Structure formats: structure tokens, C-alpha cells
């Protein structure tokens, strides 16, 4: 047990095929508190007959608590049930039954035998299945251990985990698991009350690589959550070293639930375990275990025991004060969590009043499945359709995802010139042959914008698609320069049209968008601009009513699902939210609220050190948006579970995204 003086007696007994090792630990009195519980430790293997799978567990059992609230813990990949004894002891001494799982196949034994390649996406099914099995065993009183069965408080169950184990625990709290690795749409467990995520997994290498997790995955978490990370966590990942704010993402992207964040200065990935690290790591600071145990125990007391002192400990950020800031503590404590009513309608009405003052015509706020608020002003009503201008661009993010899923487009790195062959056959050869699909989607193709010819003005080309193919110049090396403008979108339109033709489908890009996205979600637009040759305007063509437009935001917020049917693959759709180009504030045809990002001009950005991005400066880096002239806006805020649409008929240049969202998100 790594040098602790703990064991008074040790016995090994076989109970119905379960091997049990029990150890009794002495009690101590914490300063200023009630005497700690005397506890025992039991190791066992529980057999899940439905999967023919044995699940090793370690129980930390408080002796005199009846019934016992319980917390079930999943270790990180390459760790086992014995890697977190410091937490088991702390929780059990505080009166909680603490249950630590080993996941065979991704535990320390697997890593010792096979190396880190033993850790794979297959565990995205086996791990939550293991945890569900153990939770159900506690609830049914069928662990086979007399000291436990019949003593568990079935109304007070929490789940917790570290790294991949955090993903496991969050899955039982509602986390949207990756597909196709996960065979289940949801592992949400109705009997779990709260979740603790230590050193949680983040986007797999984001913002510059493919992710196993959607940036919106955490928005579906339905339970109060505590996230603890360290400023040096995942230090071996280049993306984290480059963008340390990624460590906050699992917290910031959580839905509209009570949530708490603690970031420990200098804490590495190994700070959360007891085991010898198998990955690069420096020496541990013993204070980190003390702080983690204290914070998690306070959270369990607050959520499972409704302990008012523990609630105040979390809300008042006591640990940050006591550690002199070494533990940065944030509380997204909401007044309604303490029974204090908050009138969200008041915020909605204030935001609508701001929109009206700035010349807007409507504000609609919705969740995935219902409209929460709508207001029409300056002479508009629900039937008023407005030209949303460049906010149209966001529709093509879903169209691109659908075309990738359908095999019309091969990959993000496919060369556009292999389809627009006029660019391949230029003499002398042109750098256009280097343009990829991703360059078009991230507005970094290097093509000239030629706004007068292709923006749709009266001086525009009669056949915009022909102009894009034959007249656009290359003014920068593809992939090196973010340049806002329409040419990237029209080039995408030509690419998609030709791909459809090659597949034997005589439809234009807009008809494909309707067939794959708009019709399945029941979205009907009022009008769509076409050029003289009949080509639909890709970046700026749509006129639509607010109630119809909000459907598209609900579709995005749900990860491409509509009425229980998956319209577009959620993983591919989530890749539209990765900032793979030169501007961290722009993904693939969607604007992102990432720190360091900027808008259509580099001067349009948040100040250095802002928690959010150029759209909303004070946080919510998970927020993304469609943005058009006149300040037509659609904001998707996964961590709040909201879609917000704001429309206007004219120029409202004095409208501020940050001010509008401050009213909605913070009440300011």
C-alpha cells in the first residue's frame, strides 16, 4: 500500500466465488469536525453474467454509516483500482462508500503487457458498461458482500473518474459518447445524482487534429459536476501546450447544470493518482492529493448530503483563498441551486429590448426541443422574413459534413483541382492545384475575393460559378492566410456541384442542401438568391423567418439529430467546429468563440487574456455562431443548451455581440 501505516488486521476469505481482502483502518478526528469514520477495505471480483465479464473492484467501507451514500470511481487508461487509495480513504472516512473499478483490457496490467496501444476506443463501450454494472449491483444489493448489501443509500449515488475514467463517469451523467466506437446513444443512469471529473479527457489533439469527442458532447451532461485539472495536465500534448485553455473545455462546455472548476497550479497528469506514471511526469507535490480529496469530499457532501456548509465552501471558493491562489476555484453556482428564483424571462426581455434599440426585428431563444422565448419588434412579427446575408454561410457546414458522410467528398485534405480540373491544367502551373477542401472551409484558400463580381452586387458576373473557375486569381499560398470573403464558398459550390454530377445526380448544391438537411428537419426558407445563370448564391442567398431559422440551430445543437433520427453523422459534423486553419476564431464555415480568434478583420478580436473569444469575451469558448450583415446572428451555446437567433431588416452596426450576449448569459 505504498508505505502507509494503515493495516490492523488482514484476512482473505472466499464468498460465493468472490475473493475478499479486508483491512481495518483507525479513525482520526479532523480539526474542527466530527470524528472520522472507522473504515475497512475490501477487494473483490464481481461477475457480470450478461457479458461474461469479471470486474475487479476495491471497496472503502465506513463502518457506522447506515445507509451509506456511495461514489463509484473509474480509473484512467492504464490505471487500476489500487491507484486512488488516497481518495478512497478520504471519502470513506467522510461517510461515503467508495468503490474503485478496474477495467480489464485497459488497466495497468494491460499497459504493462502491451504498452499504451492497449488503450483504445473499444473502452468507450466496455468502461461505461462496467460502471453501470457496478452501480446496479449496489442498487440491487447484490455485491455478495455482507458489509455492503442492504446498507447502500440508493437515493445518494455519485460517479467519478480520472482521465478516461472521467469520460466513463460523465457518460453515466449524459455525456454524448463518440460514434461509431460507442454502440449506445446514451449511458445516462437515472439513479446517479452527480459526477466528479478529475483530469478529464479533452478534444483529442484539438484544435489542430481529428477528435474522438464532439466539442458539444459535454452539453448533454445532466448532473451537477465538479471538474479538477492542473495547469500542467496533459503536458505531453502539443495542442495543450499551444492552447492551455483547452484544459477548461470539459467544464466550460457543460450544459446548464451546477458546475465547479478547480485548476491546480503546476499539477501534472500524475497528480491525481497514487501509481507510478507510465507517461512523462515529474515528482508529485503531496499537497495536491490533500486539496483534491478536500474538494471532492466537499462536493459529495454538497450534492449527496445537501450539506449547507459544503455548498458554501464550493460557492465561496474557500480553497483558492486558503492556498493563496495555487488552486484556482470557479463556481458556476446558480441562485436557483439554492432555491433562489431567477427570472430568465427578464434576461430574455432585456436582450430583446437591446436588439430593438439597435434596430433589430426579432430575438428567439430555444433549446433542442422547445422555444423558450420569442419577441418581435420594430414592426416585425413572426411571419417577417429577413435576408440573413452571410449568416447563410453556416448552412454549408452541415452540407459539407453530409457530403463527406455520403462519399461525395473524399476527405478534408483532398485536392480541389482533381475535380475543378481547369485549375490542374493551367499553363504555367498555378498554386491553385494545392488548394484543399479544408482550405475552402477555413477561408484560407488564397483565392482573390473579387467582391464586385461574385458578391451578388449589380456589377456581378452573370455566371458566378464560371467566374470562380476561370477568373479568380491566387493571391496567397493556400493554408497560410485567413481571408474573409465569398470566393471560398462559391468554389465549394462548384466542387459540390461537380461531385454530384460525377455521382450521376443532376441537382445543384442548394437542392442537395434541401434534400440532405433542410427537408428532413422541416425547414422552409422564404427565398434564395440565384445569379443570372441560375446558380444559387452559396455565401449569402437565404431569406428566412426566425422560427424556421432556429430549426437549423437546434439541429446543430443536437449534433445533427432531429426527432430522434440522425440526419448527419455527429462525429463528422463536430469536425466543423475544429479551428484547423490560421484563425482560431473560425472553424469550417462556422465562427468560433475561441480565445485568440478574430472576426472578419484581425482587429475584430477580444482583448488579450479574455476567457472567451471575439464574439463574447467573458467565457463560453464552446459558443459558435452564424454571422451576417446587419448583425443577423445565430449563436449556439452548448454549455447552456441554447440556440439564440437575432434578425434585422437593415443596418444595425452599433449592435454588439458581446453586449447582447452579456445580457443573456450573465444578466449584465
C-alpha positions in Angstrom: 0.0 0.0 0.0 2.9 2.3 -0.8 4.3 2.8 2.7 1.2 3.9 4.7 0.9 2.7 8.3 -2.8 1.5 8.0 -3.4 -2.2 8.5 -4.6 -3.5 11.8 -5.8 -6.9 10.6 -5.8 -8.7 7.2 -8.0 -11.6 6.3 -8.6 -13.3 2.9 -12.0 -15.1 2.5 -13.9 -16.6 -0.4 -17.5 -15.5 -0.5 -19.6 -17.2 -3.2 -16.8 -17.0 -5.7 -15.7 -13.5 -4.6 -12.2 -13.1 -3.3 -12.4 -10.6 -0.4 -9.4 -8.9 1.3 -10.5 -6.7 4.2 -8.3 -4.2 6.1 -9.4 -2.1 9.1 -8.1 1.4 9.4 -8.0 3.5 12.6 -10.1 6.7 12.8 -8.8 10.2 13.4 -10.6 13.4 14.2 -10.3 16.2 11.6 -9.7 19.6 13.0 -13.0 21.3 13.9 -15.1 18.4 12.6 -16.8 15.2 13.8 -14.7 12.1 14.3 -13.8 10.4 11.1 -15.4 7.0 10.3 -13.5 3.9 11.1 -13.2 2.1 7.7 -12.4 -1.2 6.1 -11.2 -2.1 2.6 -12.4 -5.0 0.6 -11.1 -6.2 -2.8 -13.5 -8.3 -4.9 -14.3 -9.5 -8.4 -18.0 -9.2 -9.4 -19.1 -11.2 -12.4 -21.4 -9.6 -15.0 -23.1 -12.7 -16.3 -24.7 -10.8 -19.2 -21.3 -10.0 -20.6 -19.4 -13.0 -19.1 -17.0 -10.4 -17.7 -15.4 -10.2 -14.3 -15.0 -6.7 -12.9 -12.4 -6.2 -10.1 -13.4 -3.6 -7.5 -12.0 -2.2 -4.3 -14.5 -1.0 -1.7 -13.7 1.5 1.1 -16.4 1.0 3.6 -17.4 3.3 6.5 -18.3 1.1 9.4 -21.0 3.1 11.2 -23.0 4.9 8.5 -26.4 3.4 7.7 -27.4 3.8 5.0 -24.2 4.7 3.1 -24.2 7.3 0.2 -21.9 5.9 -2.4 -19.4 7.0 -5.1 -18.3 4.7 -7.9 -14.9 5.6 -9.5 -13.5 4.7 -12.9 -9.6 5.0 -13.2 -7.9 6.4 -16.2 -6.5 4.2 -19.0 -3.5 2.2 -17.7 -4.7 2.6 -14.1 -6.4 0.1 -11.8 -8.5 0.0 -8.6 -5.5 0.5 -6.4 -4.3 3.8 -7.9 -6.5 6.1 -5.9 -6.4 4.9 -2.3 -5.9 8.4 -1.0 -9.4 9.3 -2.3 -11.0 6.1 -1.1 -9.7 6.7 2.4 -10.8 10.3 2.4 -14.3 9.6 1.1 -14.9 6.6 3.4 -13.7 8.5 6.4 -16.3 11.2 5.5 -19.0 8.6 5.5 -19.2 7.6 1.8 -18.9 4.1 0.4 -16.1 4.4 -2.2 -16.0 1.9 -4.9 -13.0 1.8 -7.3 -13.2 -0.3 -10.5 -10.5 -2.0 -12.6 -11.4 -2.2 -16.3 -9.7 -5.3 -17.6 -8.1 -4.7 -21.0 -7.3 -1.0 -20.3 -5.8 -1.3 -16.9 -2.2 -1.2 -15.6 -1.8 -5.0 -16.3 -2.7 -4.4 -20.0 -0.3 -1.5 -20.3 2.5 -3.5 -18.6 1.9 -6.3 -21.1 1.1 -4.5 -24.4 2.1 -0.9 -23.9 -0.1 2.1 -24.4 -1.5 0.6 -27.6 -3.7 -1.4 -25.2 -5.7 1.7 -24.7 -8.3 2.1 -27.4 -11.7 3.3 -28.4 -13.2 -0.1 -27.6 -13.2 1.0 -24.0 -15.8 3.6 -24.8 -18.3 0.8 -24.5 -16.8 -1.6 -22.0 -15.9 1.1 -19.4 -19.4 2.6 -19.0 -20.9 -0.9 -19.2 -18.6 -1.9 -16.2 -19.6 1.2 -14.3 -23.3 0.7 -15.0 -23.0 -2.9 -13.8 -21.3 -1.9 -10.5 -23.8 0.9 -9.8 -26.7 -1.5 -10.5 -25.1 -4.1 -8.2 -25.0 -1.5 -5.4 -28.6 -0.5 -6.0 -29.9 -4.1 -6.0 -27.8 -5.2 -3.0 -26.2 -8.0 -4.9 -22.5 -7.4 -4.5 -22.3 -10.6 -2.3 -20.5 -8.6 0.5 -22.4 -8.5 3.8 -20.8 -5.3 4.9 -22.3 -3.6 1.8 -25.5 -5.3 0.6 -28.6 -3.6 2.2 -26.6 -0.7 3.5 -26.3 1.5 0.4 -28.4 4.7 0.2 -29.9 4.1 -3.2 -31.0 7.8 -3.4 -27.5 9.1 -3.0 -25.2 7.7 -5.7 -22.3 9.6 -7.3 -19.9 8.6 -10.1 -16.3 9.9 -10.5 -13.3 9.2 -12.6 -9.9 10.3 -13.8 -8.8 10.9 -17.5 -10.6 8.1 -19.5 -12.4 7.3 -16.2 -13.8 10.8 -16.2 -15.2 10.1 -19.7 -16.7 6.9 -18.2 -18.3 8.8 -15.3 -19.5 11.6 -17.5 -21.1 9.0 -19.8 -23.4 8.0 -16.9 -24.2 11.7 -16.4 -25.2 12.1 -20.0 -22.0 12.8 -22.0 -22.6 12.3 -25.7 -20.2 9.4 -26.4 -18.2 9.2 -29.7 -19.6 7.1 -32.5 -19.1 4.6 -34.1 -16.9 3.4 -31.3 -19.8 3.6 -28.9 -22.8 1.3 -29.7 -25.1 3.1 -27.4 -26.5 6.6 -27.9 -26.6 7.3 -24.2 -25.3 5.7 -21.0 -27.2 8.2 -18.8 -28.1 6.5 -15.5 -31.3 7.7 -13.8 -30.1 6.8 -10.3 -26.9 8.8 -10.3 -27.0 12.2 -8.6 -23.7 14.0 -9.5 -20.3 13.5 -11.2 -16.7 14.2 -10.5 -14.2 14.5 -13.4 -10.5 14.5 -12.4 -8.1 15.4 -15.2 -10.9 14.9 -17.8 -10.1 13.9 -21.4 -10.3 16.9 -23.8 -10.7 17.1 -27.5 -8.2 14.6 -29.0 -5.5 17.0 -30.0 -7.8 19.9 -30.8 -7.8 22.4 -32.2 -5.5 21.0 -34.8 -6.4 17.4 -35.3 -9.3 15.0 -35.5 -11.2 14.5 -32.3 -12.9 11.5 -30.7 -15.2 13.9 -28.9 -17.5 16.5 -30.3 -16.9 19.9 -28.8 -20.6 19.8 -28.0 -20.5 16.4 -26.3 -20.4 17.8 -22.7 -23.6 19.9 -23.3 -25.7 16.8 -22.8 -24.4 16.2 -19.3 -27.4 16.5 -17.0 -25.9 16.3 -13.5 -24.1 18.7 -11.1 -20.4 18.4 -12.0 -17.0 19.0 -10.4 -14.0 19.3 -12.8 -10.5 19.3 -11.4 -7.5 19.8 -13.7 -3.9 21.1 -13.4 -2.1 23.8 -15.3 0.5 21.2 -16.4 -2.1 18.5 -17.2 -1.7 16.6 -20.5 1.6 18.4 -20.8 2.8 15.9 -23.5 0.2 17.1 -25.9 1.4 19.9 -28.3 -2.1 21.2 -28.7 -2.5 21.8 -24.9 0.9 23.5 -24.7 -0.2 25.7 -27.5 -3.7 26.3 -26.2 -3.8 25.6 -22.5 -7.4 26.9 -22.4 -8.4 23.5 -23.8 -8.0 22.2 -20.3 -11.1 24.1 -19.3 -13.2 22.8 -22.2 -14.9 19.9 -20.4 -16.0 22.4 -17.7 -16.9 25.3 -19.9 -18.8 23.1 -22.4 -21.0 21.5 -19.7 -24.7 22.2 -20.1 -26.9 24.2 -17.9 -26.1 22.4 -14.6 -24.4 23.4 -11.4 -20.7 23.1 -12.2 -17.5 23.8 -10.4 -13.9 24.0 -11.7 -10.6 23.8 -9.8 -7.3 24.3 -11.5 -4.2 23.4 -9.5 -1.1 25.4 -10.3 1.7 23.1 -11.5 -0.3 19.9 -11.2 0.6 17.3 -13.9 -1.5 14.4 -15.0 0.1 12.2 -12.4 -1.0 14.5 -9.6 -4.4 12.7 -9.5 -3.1 9.1 -9.0 -1.2 7.1 -6.4 0.6 4.9 -9.0 3.9 5.1 -10.8 3.3 7.0 -14.0 3.8 5.2 -17.3 3.9 8.6 -19.2 6.3 11.6 -18.9 5.9 13.1 -15.4 7.8 15.0 -12.7 7.7 14.5 -9.0 4.4 14.8 -7.2 3.5 17.6 -4.8 1.9 15.9 -1.8 -0.4 18.9 -1.2 -2.2 18.1 -4.4 -3.7 14.9 -3.0 -4.9 16.8 0.1 -6.5 19.5 -2.0 -8.2 17.1 -4.4 -9.5 15.0 -1.5 -10.8 18.0 0.3 -12.5 19.5 -2.8 -14.1 16.2 -3.9 -15.4 15.5 -0.4 -16.9 18.9 -0.1 -18.7 18.4 -3.5 -20.0 15.0 -2.4 -21.3 16.5 0.8 -23.0 19.3 -1.0 -24.6 17.2 -3.7 -25.4 13.9 -1.8 -26.0 15.2 1.7 -27.2 18.7 0.9 -24.7 20.0 3.4 -25.1 23.8 3.5 -21.6 24.3 4.8 -20.2 22.3 1.9 -22.3 24.3 -0.6 -20.9 27.5 0.9 -17.3 26.0 0.7 -17.8 25.5 -3.1 -19.6 28.7 -3.8 -17.2 31.0 -1.8 -14.1 29.5 -3.3 -12.6 28.7 0.1 -9.7 26.5 -1.3 -8.5 29.3 -3.6 -8.2 31.7 -0.7 -6.5 29.2 1.6 -3.9 28.1 -0.9 -3.1 31.7 -1.9 -4.4 31.1 -5.4 -2.5 27.9 -6.1 -5.9 26.3 -6.5 -7.9 28.5 -8.9 -11.5 27.8 -8.0 -14.6 28.7 -10.1 -18.2 28.2 -9.1 -20.9 28.3 -11.7 -23.2 28.4 -8.7 -26.6 29.5 -9.7 -29.1 31.1 -7.4 -31.7 28.6 -8.3 -29.4 25.8 -6.9 -30.1 27.4 -3.5 -33.8 27.8 -4.1 -33.5 31.5 -5.2 -35.6 32.2 -8.2 -34.0 33.7 -11.3 -36.4 35.2 -13.9 -34.8 34.1 -17.2 -37.6 35.8 -19.0 -36.3 39.1 -17.6 -33.0 38.5 -19.2 -34.6 37.5 -22.5 -36.8 40.6 -22.4 -33.8 42.8 -21.7 -31.9 41.2 -24.6 -34.8 41.8 -26.9 -35.0 45.4 -25.8 -31.3 45.9 -26.6 -31.9 44.3 -30.0 -34.9 46.6 -30.7 -32.9 49.6 -29.6 -30.2 48.6 -32.1 -32.6 48.3 -35.0 -33.3 44.5 -34.8 -36.6 42.9 -35.7 -36.6 39.6 -33.6 -35.0 37.6 -30.9 -35.8 33.9 -30.5 -34.2 31.6 -27.8 -34.7 27.9 -27.9 -33.4 24.6 -26.5 -33.1 21.5 -28.7 -36.8 20.7 -28.4 -38.6 23.9 -27.5 -38.7 27.6 -28.0 -38.2 29.4 -24.6 -38.7 33.0 -25.7 -39.6 35.0 -28.8 -40.0 38.7 -29.4 -40.7 40.7 -32.5 -40.1 44.4 -32.7 -39.7 47.5 -35.0 -42.8 46.5 -37.0 -41.9 42.8 -37.5 -43.9 39.8 -36.5 -43.4 36.0 -36.6 -44.1 36.0 -40.4 -41.4 38.6 -41.2 -38.6 37.0 -43.3 -35.3 38.7 -43.4 -32.3 38.3 -45.7 -29.7 36.9 -43.3 -26.8 37.7 -45.7 -23.6 36.0 -44.7 -25.2 34.0 -41.9 -26.3 31.8 -44.8 -22.7 30.5 -44.9 -23.3 28.3 -41.8 -25.7 26.1 -43.8 -22.8 24.8 -45.8 -21.0 23.4 -42.8 -23.8 20.8 -42.5 -23.8 20.3 -46.3 -20.1 19.6 -46.3 -20.4 17.2 -43.4 -23.2 15.4 -45.2 -21.2 15.2 -48.5 -18.3 13.7 -46.6 -20.6 11.2 -45.0 -22.2 10.4 -48.4 -18.8 9.9 -50.0 -19.3 12.7 -52.4 -16.3 14.4 -50.8 -13.3 12.2 -50.0 -11.6 14.0 -47.2 -10.7 17.4 -45.8 -7.3 17.2 -47.4 -8.5 16.2 -50.9 -7.2 18.5 -53.7 -10.0 20.6 -55.2 -8.2 20.7 -58.5 -8.7 17.0 -59.0 -12.4 17.9 -59.5 -12.1 21.5 -60.8 -9.6 20.4 -63.4 -9.3 23.8 -65.0 -7.0 24.6 -62.1 -4.9 21.5 -62.6 -4.3 22.2 -66.3 -3.2 25.8 -66.1 -0.1 26.8 -68.0 2.0 27.9 -66.4 1.1 25.7 -63.4 -0.7 27.6 -60.6 -0.7 27.2 -56.9 -4.5 26.6 -57.2 -3.6 23.0 -57.6 -2.6 22.9 -54.0 -6.0 24.1 -52.6 -7.7 21.5 -50.5 -11.3 21.2 -49.3 -10.1 22.3 -45.8 -8.6 25.5 -47.3 -12.1 26.3 -48.7 -13.9 25.5 -45.4 -11.4 27.5 -43.3 -11.3 30.5 -45.6 -7.6 30.1 -46.3 -7.6 29.1 -50.0 -5.6 32.1 -51.0 -8.1 32.9 -53.8 -8.9 36.6 -54.5 -12.3 37.7 -53.3 -13.3 39.9 -56.3 -16.4 41.0 -54.3 -17.8 43.2 -57.0 -18.0 40.3 -59.4 -19.2 37.5 -57.1 -20.8 39.0 -54.0 -24.1 39.5 -55.9 -23.9 43.2 -56.5 -25.4 44.8 -59.6 -21.9 44.7 -61.2 -21.6 41.0 -60.5 -20.8 38.3 -63.1 -23.8 36.7 -64.8 -22.4 33.2 -64.1 -20.6 33.4 -60.8 -19.5 29.7 -60.9 -17.8 30.2 -64.3 -16.1 33.3 -63.0 -14.8 31.5 -59.9 -13.4 28.7 -62.1 -11.8 30.8 -64.8 -11.1 34.3 -63.5 -10.2 34.2 -59.8 -6.5 34.9 -59.0 -4.4 33.2 -56.4 -3.0 35.9 -54.1 -1.6 33.8 -51.2 -0.2 30.4 -50.6 -3.1 28.1 -49.7 -3.5 27.5 -46.0 -1.4 30.5 -44.8 -3.8 33.4 -44.7 -7.4 33.7 -43.3 -9.3 36.0 -45.7 -12.9 36.6 -45.2 -14.9 36.7 -48.4 -17.2 34.9 -50.9 -14.8 33.1 -53.2 -14.1 30.2 -50.9 -17.8 29.4 -50.7 -18.5 29.7 -54.5 -15.5 27.4 -55.1 -17.1 25.0 -52.7 -20.4 25.3 -54.6 -18.6 24.4 -57.9 -16.8 21.5 -56.2 -20.0 20.1 -54.7 -22.0 20.5 -58.0 -19.3 18.6 -60.0 -19.1 15.9 -57.4 -22.9 15.5 -57.6 -22.7 15.3 -61.4 -19.9 12.7 -61.2 -22.2 10.7 -59.0 -24.9 10.9 -61.6 -27.1 13.3 -59.7 -28.4 16.3 -61.7 -29.0 18.6 -58.8 -27.3 21.8 -57.7 -25.7 22.5 -54.3 -28.9 24.1 -52.9 -31.0 21.2 -53.9 -28.6 18.9 -52.2 -28.7 21.1 -49.1 -32.5 20.8 -49.1 -32.5 17.1 -49.7 -30.0 16.2 -47.0 -30.6 18.8 -44.3 -33.4 21.3 -44.7 -36.2 18.9 -45.8 -35.5 16.3 -43.1 -35.7 19.0 -40.3 -38.7 20.6 -41.9 -37.0 23.9 -42.6 -38.6 26.1 -45.2 -36.9 29.3 -46.3 -38.7 32.2 -47.9 -36.3 32.9 -50.8 -32.8 32.1 -52.1 -30.9 34.4 -54.4 -29.6 33.0 -57.7 -27.3 34.6 -60.4 -28.4 35.1 -64.0 -27.2 31.6 -64.9 -29.4 30.1 -62.2 -26.6 29.2 -59.8 -27.7 29.5 -56.1 -25.7 32.1 -54.1 -23.7 30.0 -51.6 -22.5 32.5 -49.0 -25.4 35.0 -48.8 -28.5 33.8 -50.5 -31.1 33.0 -47.8 -34.2 34.9 -46.7 -36.0 33.2 -43.8 -38.3 33.7 -40.9 -37.0 33.4 -37.3 -39.0 30.3 -36.4 -37.7 28.5 -39.5 -34.1 29.6 -39.0 -34.0 28.5 -35.3 -34.6 24.9 -36.5 -31.1 24.8 -38.1 -29.6 25.9 -34.8 -31.5 23.2 -32.9 -30.2 20.7 -35.5 -26.6 21.8 -34.9 -27.1 21.8 -31.1 -28.4 18.3 -31.1 -25.3 17.1 -33.1 -27.2 16.5 -36.3 -30.1 14.7 -34.8 -33.7 15.6 -35.5 -36.7 14.0 -33.7 -34.6 11.0 -32.8 -33.2 10.5 -36.3 -29.5 11.1 -37.0 -29.6 13.3 -40.1 -25.8 13.8 -40.4 -23.0 11.8 -38.7 -22.3 13.6 -35.4 -18.6 13.0 -35.5 -18.2 14.5 -38.9 -20.5 17.4 -38.0 -18.4 18.0 -34.9 -15.3 18.4 -37.1 -16.8 21.6 -38.5 -16.1 23.1 -35.1 -12.3 22.5 -35.2 -10.2 25.5 -35.9 -7.8 23.8 -38.4 -7.0 27.0 -40.3 -5.0 30.1 -39.5 -7.8 31.8 -37.4 -8.7 30.2 -34.1 -12.0 32.1 -34.3 -13.2 30.3 -37.4 -13.8 26.6 -37.8 -15.2 25.1 -41.0 -17.9 27.6 -42.2 -18.7 28.4 -38.6 -17.5 31.2 -36.3 -15.9 30.1 -33.0 -15.7 31.9 -29.7 -12.2 30.6 -29.0 -9.6 32.8 -27.2 -7.2 34.3 -29.7 -9.6 34.1 -32.5 -10.8 37.1 -34.6 -13.7 38.0 -36.9 -13.8 39.1 -40.5 -10.9 41.5 -39.7 -8.0 40.8 -37.4 -8.7 44.0 -35.4 -12.1 42.5 -34.5 -11.0 40.4 -31.5 -11.2 40.1 -27.8 -8.5 41.7 -25.6 -5.5 39.5 -24.6 -6.3 37.3 -21.7 -10.0 37.1 -22.3 -11.7 33.9 -21.2 -13.7 33.8 -24.4 -13.3 35.0 -28.0 -14.2 37.8 -30.2 -18.0 37.0 -30.1 -18.3 37.0 -26.3 -15.2 38.0 -24.3 -16.1 36.7 -20.8 -16.1 32.9 -21.4 -18.1 30.3 -23.2 -15.4 29.1 -25.6 -17.8 26.4 -26.7 -20.1 29.1 -28.3 -20.2 29.2 -32.1 -22.2 31.3 -34.5 -23.5 32.2 -37.9 -23.0 35.9 -38.5 -24.4 38.1 -41.3 -24.6 41.7 -42.4 -27.0 43.9 -40.5 -25.9 41.9 -37.4 -28.1 39.0 -38.3 -26.9 36.4 -35.8 -27.4 32.8 -34.7 -25.5 31.8 -31.6 -25.3 28.1 -30.4 -24.2 27.8 -26.8 -23.9 24.1 -25.9 -23.0 24.7 -22.3 -26.3 26.5 -21.8 -28.2 24.3 -24.1 -29.4 27.3 -26.0 -29.8 28.5 -29.6 -30.3 32.3 -30.0 -31.4 33.9 -33.2 -31.4 37.6 -33.8 -32.6 39.1 -37.0 -32.8 42.6 -38.6 -34.0 44.2 -41.8 -31.4 46.9 -42.0 -28.0 48.1 -40.9 -27.6 47.8 -37.1 -23.9 48.4 -37.0 -24.0 49.7 -33.4 -25.2 46.3 -32.2 -22.5 44.5 -30.1 -22.4 40.7 -29.9 -20.7 40.9 -26.6 -23.2 43.3 -25.0 -26.2 41.4 -26.3 -24.8 38.1 -25.0 -23.7 39.6 -21.7 -27.4 40.3 -21.0 -28.4 36.8 -21.9 -25.5 34.8 -20.4 -24.6 36.8 -17.3 -27.5 39.2 -16.7 -25.3 42.2 -17.1 
